[in-house]
């Protein structure tokens, strides 16, 4: 995910390994991102595809917020070393 710090990416990796719900959120986010990319590569979208793009963007945003919240909760629960 863009805009993630190296620390957040490391936490995401840890959570993917140990938290099934987080892994599911992460995988879903990646799938939404890929579907959105494929639609946006098209030169012309049908009306249905335009609606799908809007829905995908919203789903992606909601998922990103849930991922960010889980990372924040991890940071609060596990103090940084040093």
N, C-alpha and C positions, 0 to 999 in steps of 0.2 A: 504494500500500500504506500502510495506517495505520502509525503509529509510526516512519515514516522521517523522518529529519531533512531539511531542505532540501538540505543537502550530499549526502546519500545519494540523494535524488531526482535531483539534477543528475548524479551519477555514473551512476545507472541510465539516464538519458537518453543519456549518452555511450556507455555500454555497448550500449544498444539499437541505436545507430547503427553501432557498429563491431565488435560481437561477435555473430555469428549464434546461437551457443549461448545467450548471455544473452538475446537477443531471443526465442528460442524458449521459454526458461524463463519470461520475463516474460509472453508471450502466453498460455502454458498456465496460468499462475497467474491471469491475468485471466479466462480462460474458466472455470476451476474456481470462482472467486469468483462469477461470474455464475450458473452452474448451481446452486450452493449457495444463492444468494439466492433464486432462483426456487422451489426446493424449500421453503425456510424460509418463504416467503410463503403456502404452502398451510395451510389450517386443519387438515387431517388428512393424514397420510402413511401409505401402505401399508407393510407390513413390508419390502418390497423397497426402497422409497424411504428408509426409515430406515437400512437397510444402506448404501444409496448415499450418504446424508449423511455417515455415519461414514467411508466410504472417501474421499469428497471432502475432508473435513476433514484426513484423514491425508495425502493427496496434496498438499493445499495447504500443509500444515506442512512437508513435505519440500521442496517447491519453494521455500518462503520461506527455509528454511535454506540452500539452494543459492544463491539470489539474494544473501542476506546474505554468504555466503562469497565470492562473486565481487566484491561491493562492497568487502569488507575487503581482499581480495587487490589490488584496484585501488588502494585507499588506501595500501597498503604499497609498491606498485610506483611510484606517482606521488606524490611528496611534495607536500604542500599548499603553495600559494604564500604567501610572507610570512615 
